[in-house]
Amino acid sequence: MRCGPAALLFLVAGCSRPDPWAPCRDGDPGFGANTCFGPSCDACQRQLHAAWDRRSTPAGRADFHVHFLRSSAGARDRFVREMQPPDDLVLQHCTVGPVRGASCAALPETCVAYFDRALRSGATSVPLRTQMNLAVDAACEAPRNALVTRLGACGDGLDVDGCTSDGCRACTAGRLAALALLAPAADQPERRDAFDAFVRGTPEPVARTIAESLGAPDAPVDLDPVVVRRGAFAYCVDLLGHSARALPYACGSRLGTLLTHPEYARDFPRAWGALEAAAAPAAVPTVDVVVDLLARDASPSAAVLARLDALPPARVVAALRRAVDAPTTTPAAAAALRARLERLRGVAPTLLPTPAPPPSAATEGMGPMG
């Protein structure tokens, strides 16, 4: 068709140049099927690559970014896989959200791998972490679970005691990032089992590090308070139930709160069940914390006292005897604790253990193995 000044108005539209970006809009910008193949997709890729090559000027960069974000999710994802652009562009790609009308975003493997790397990194800022967490929260179950699995993976080289190796630190960072995704929804029945299984599956050196970090007064600032609270409770209860060693110091106050507040309808019985099954190094200091809190309470909870009665007597007597005569114990609490002590031991509460006899001349100066 020849188009000149005398052409009819209804022919003007036919004389306009075709839109080179039309193939890139052959699909939804949101994440749905995320496919990109065939002639239309190839044409879009050529256009994206050409615009990318023109990004040296401000106008070129603006043109690329505008059309990149308007392109279909499949076309963008293919471009990201082929060109591996800077992280800020990948972030924009991966946080677009679901396809119109869908309830969740079918994030591709490209985005799962990117979120895994970025959420593990200590260089990712708090605002960016928040943006990523929101995007993952809107993701479908399959990519969401895949990301949690990747973040929670721990390789070889974990420490037996402490957590100072590179492998242990990397595992801790990944598990904390995964916890930030799991904990906010841990009160939902369909997400609760996944959260509990994740906590149980954490290697003990990593679990102890996480419990100490979350239970400390200066908990990580890049974690939501809900994540800190639920994570600290969950890890301390889990460690109490199976660790053969004394618990991290930060678990003392956390467990004391759970074990003396029946209003925690789900966690209260779980915490007491863990205490009943606990080994002595973890159980004895925890019982001391509970009894000390009861001794400061003018009206000790009947539910807590009943749970205390159900513990093995040997683990309770020493703590009761210390608490009954402590100057901070209220009269009402002392009476309640005294009654339990008398039932358990049948002795006057103020009777202290008989002091050991002084060493004889024959044994004085000998060591414990003498």
C-alpha positions in Angstrom: 0.0 0.0 0.0 1.3 3.5 -0.9 0.6 6.2 1.6 0.9 9.8 0.6 -0.6 13.2 1.7 -3.7 12.6 -0.3 -4.5 9.3 1.4 -7.9 8.9 2.9 -8.2 9.2 6.7 -9.4 5.6 7.0 -6.1 4.5 5.5 -3.9 6.4 8.0 -4.1 3.6 10.6 -2.9 1.1 8.0 0.1 3.3 7.3 1.3 3.3 10.9 4.3 1.2 11.8 3.6 -2.1 13.6 4.3 -2.1 17.4 7.6 -3.9 17.9 6.6 -4.7 21.6 3.3 -6.4 20.7 4.8 -9.9 20.9 6.0 -9.2 24.5 2.4 -8.5 25.6 1.2 -11.8 24.3 0.4 -13.0 27.8 -0.1 -11.7 31.3 2.6 -9.9 33.2 1.7 -11.8 36.3 2.9 -15.3 37.2 0.6 -18.0 35.8 1.7 -20.6 33.2 5.0 -18.8 32.7 5.6 -20.3 29.3 7.5 -18.6 26.4 8.1 -20.4 23.2 7.3 -20.1 19.5 7.7 -17.3 17.0 6.0 -14.7 19.1 8.2 -15.3 22.1 11.4 -15.3 19.9 10.3 -11.9 18.5 9.8 -10.6 22.0 13.3 -11.8 23.0 14.8 -10.0 20.1 13.1 -6.8 21.1 14.1 -7.1 24.8 17.7 -7.9 23.8 17.8 -4.9 21.5 16.4 -2.6 24.1 18.8 -4.0 26.7 21.7 -3.1 24.4 20.5 0.5 24.3 20.5 1.0 28.0 23.6 3.1 28.1 21.5 6.3 27.8 18.8 7.4 30.3 16.1 7.2 27.6 17.2 3.7 26.6 17.1 2.5 30.2 13.7 4.0 30.8 12.4 2.4 27.6 13.7 -1.0 28.6 12.3 -0.9 32.1 8.8 0.2 31.0 8.5 -2.5 28.4 10.2 -5.1 30.5 7.6 -4.9 33.3 4.8 -4.8 30.8 6.0 -8.0 29.1 4.5 -11.4 29.9 5.9 -13.2 32.8 7.2 -16.0 30.6 9.0 -13.6 28.3 10.6 -11.8 31.2 11.7 -15.1 32.8 13.3 -16.3 29.6 15.2 -13.0 29.3 16.4 -13.2 33.0 17.6 -16.8 32.5 19.5 -16.0 29.3 21.0 -12.6 30.3 21.3 -12.9 34.0 20.7 -9.1 34.6 21.5 -7.3 37.9 19.5 -8.3 41.0 17.4 -5.2 41.0 15.8 -6.2 37.7 15.4 -9.8 38.9 13.6 -8.4 42.0 11.2 -6.4 39.9 10.5 -9.5 37.8 9.9 -11.8 40.7 7.7 -9.5 42.7 5.1 -8.7 40.0 2.6 -11.0 41.6 0.0 -13.5 40.3 -1.7 -13.6 36.9 -5.0 -11.6 36.8 -7.7 -13.5 38.6 -5.4 -16.1 40.2 -5.2 -16.7 43.9 -1.4 -17.2 44.0 1.7 -16.6 42.0 3.3 -19.6 40.2 6.8 -18.4 40.8 9.3 -20.0 38.4 12.5 -21.7 39.4 14.4 -18.5 38.4 12.7 -16.6 41.2 12.9 -19.4 43.7 16.7 -19.5 43.2 17.0 -15.7 43.4 15.0 -15.5 46.7 17.1 -18.3 48.1 20.3 -16.5 47.4 19.0 -13.0 48.4 17.3 -14.1 51.7 20.4 -15.9 52.8 22.6 -12.9 52.2 23.5 -10.6 55.0 23.8 -7.8 52.5 20.1 -7.7 51.7 18.4 -4.7 53.4 15.3 -5.0 55.6 13.0 -3.2 53.1 14.1 -5.6 50.4 13.6 -8.7 52.6 10.1 -7.4 53.5 9.3 -7.0 49.8 10.6 -10.5 49.0 8.7 -12.1 52.0 5.5 -10.5 50.7 6.1 -11.8 47.2 6.7 -15.3 48.6 3.7 -15.1 50.8 1.6 -14.6 47.7 3.2 -17.5 45.9 1.6 -20.9 45.3 2.3 -23.7 47.6 4.7 -25.6 45.3 7.2 -22.8 44.7 6.8 -21.6 48.3 7.6 -25.1 49.6 10.5 -25.4 47.2 12.0 -22.2 48.5 11.6 -23.2 52.2 13.3 -26.6 51.3 16.2 -24.8 49.7 16.6 -22.3 52.5 16.5 -25.0 55.1 19.1 -27.3 53.5 22.2 -27.8 55.5 25.3 -29.3 54.1 28.3 -31.1 55.7 30.6 -29.4 58.2 28.2 -28.6 61.0 29.7 -28.1 64.4 29.1 -30.6 67.2 29.3 -27.9 69.8 28.7 -24.2 69.1 28.2 -22.8 65.6 31.4 -21.3 64.3 32.1 -23.1 61.0 31.1 -21.6 57.7 28.7 -24.5 57.1 26.9 -24.0 60.4 26.6 -20.2 59.9 25.3 -20.7 56.3 22.7 -23.2 57.6 21.7 -20.8 60.4 21.2 -17.9 58.0 19.1 -20.1 55.6 17.0 -21.5 58.4 16.3 -18.0 59.9 15.2 -16.8 56.4 12.9 -19.8 56.1 11.5 -19.3 59.6 10.6 -15.7 58.5 8.4 -17.3 55.8 6.9 -20.0 58.0 6.3 -18.4 61.4 3.7 -15.7 60.5 1.3 -18.4 59.3 2.1 -21.0 61.9 -1.2 -20.4 63.7 -3.1 -21.6 60.6 -4.0 -25.3 60.8 -2.9 -25.9 57.2 0.6 -24.4 57.9 1.1 -25.5 61.5 2.5 -29.0 60.7 5.0 -27.6 58.2 6.2 -25.1 60.8 6.6 -27.8 63.5 8.3 -30.2 61.2 10.8 -27.5 60.1 11.7 -26.8 63.7 12.1 -30.5 64.6 14.3 -31.0 61.5 16.8 -28.4 62.5 20.3 -29.8 63.5 20.9 -29.1 67.2 23.9 -26.8 66.9 21.8 -24.6 64.5 18.7 -24.9 66.7 20.6 -23.7 69.7 22.1 -20.8 67.8 18.7 -19.8 66.6 17.1 -20.1 70.0 19.9 -18.0 71.6 19.5 -15.4 68.8 15.7 -15.1 68.9 15.5 -15.2 72.7 18.0 -12.5 73.3 16.9 -8.9 74.1 18.6 -7.7 70.9 16.9 -10.2 68.6 17.6 -9.6 64.8 16.0 -6.4 63.7 15.2 -7.7 60.3 12.7 -10.2 61.6 9.1 -9.5 62.4 8.3 -9.6 66.1 5.8 -12.4 65.4 8.6 -14.5 63.8 10.9 -13.8 66.8 8.3 -14.8 69.4 7.0 -17.9 67.7 10.4 -19.0 66.6 12.0 -18.6 70.1 9.1 -20.5 71.8 9.2 -23.3 69.2 12.9 -23.8 69.3 13.2 -23.6 73.1 10.4 -26.1 73.6 11.9 -28.5 71.0 15.3 -28.3 72.6 13.8 -28.9 76.0 12.2 -32.1 74.9 15.1 -33.8 73.3 18.5 -32.1 74.1 20.8 -33.9 76.5 22.5 -30.6 77.4 21.7 -27.5 79.3 19.5 -25.2 77.3 20.7 -21.8 75.8 20.5 -19.1 78.4 17.9 -17.2 76.4 15.4 -20.1 76.7 15.0 -19.6 80.5 12.7 -16.7 80.3 10.9 -17.9 77.2 10.1 -21.3 78.7 9.2 -19.7 82.1 6.6 -17.6 80.3 5.1 -20.6 78.5 5.1 -22.9 81.5 3.4 -20.5 83.8 0.7 -19.2 81.4 -2.1 -21.7 80.7 -3.7 -19.1 78.4 -1.2 -20.2 75.7 -3.8 -22.9 74.8 -1.5 -24.7 72.3 2.0 -24.1 73.6 1.3 -24.5 77.3 0.6 -28.3 77.2 3.4 -28.8 74.6 5.9 -27.1 76.9 4.9 -29.2 79.9 5.1 -32.3 77.8 8.6 -31.4 76.8 9.5 -30.7 80.4 8.2 -34.1 81.5 10.3 -35.8 78.8 13.4 -33.6 79.3 16.8 -34.9 80.4 18.1 -33.6 83.7 20.6 -31.0 82.4 17.7 -29.2 80.6 14.9 -30.1 83.1 16.5 -29.0 86.4 17.2 -25.4 85.5 13.8 -25.1 83.8 12.0 -26.3 87.0 13.9 -23.8 89.0 12.7 -21.0 86.7 9.1 -22.2 87.0 9.2 -22.5 90.8 10.9 -19.1 91.1 8.1 -17.5 89.0 5.4 -19.2 91.1 7.1 -18.0 94.3 6.7 -14.4 93.1 3.0 -14.8 92.3 0.5 -14.0 94.9 -2.1 -16.3 93.3 -0.2 -19.2 91.7 -2.2 -20.8 88.8 -3.9 -24.1 89.8 -3.2 -25.5 86.4 0.5 -24.8 86.7 0.7 -26.3 90.2 -1.1 -29.4 89.0 1.4 -29.8 86.2 4.2 -29.3 88.7 2.8 -32.1 90.9 2.9 -34.4 87.9 6.7 -34.1 87.5 9.1 -36.6 89.0 9.4 -35.5 92.7 13.2 -35.6 92.7 13.3 -32.8 90.1 10.9 -30.6 92.1 11.9 -30.9 95.7 15.2 -29.0 95.5 13.6 -26.2 93.7 10.6 -26.0 96.1 12.9 -25.9 99.2 14.9 -23.1 97.8 11.8 -21.1 96.8 9.8 -21.5 100.0 12.5 -19.7 102.1 13.5 -17.1 99.5 12.9 -13.6 100.7 11.1 -12.7 97.4 8.4 -15.4 97.9 4.9 -14.1 98.7 3.1 -15.6 101.7 0.4 -17.1 99.5 2.8 -18.6 97.1 5.0 -19.9 100.0 1.9 -21.7 101.4 1.1 -23.3 98.1 4.7 -24.4 97.5 5.1 -25.5 101.2 2.1 -27.8 100.8 3.6 -29.5 97.8 6.9 -29.9 99.4 5.4 -31.5 102.5 3.5 -34.0 100.4 6.6 -34.8 98.4 9.1 -35.0 101.2 7.2 -35.2 104.5 9.7 -32.8 106.1 9.5 -29.3 107.5 10.1 -26.8 104.7 12.8 -24.9 106.5 14.8 -27.9 107.3 18.0 -27.7 105.4 20.1 -30.7 104.3 22.4 -32.0 107.0 25.9 -30.4 106.5 28.6 -32.9 105.5 31.0 -33.7 108.4 34.3 -32.0 108.4 37.1 -34.0 106.8 39.1 -36.2 109.1 42.8 -36.0 109.4 43.1 -39.2 107.3 41.2 -37.7 104.4 42.0 -34.0 104.6 43.7 -32.8 101.5 42.7 -35.7 99.3 41.2 -35.0 95.9 37.8 -36.3 94.7 39.3 -39.4 93.3 41.2 -40.2 96.5 
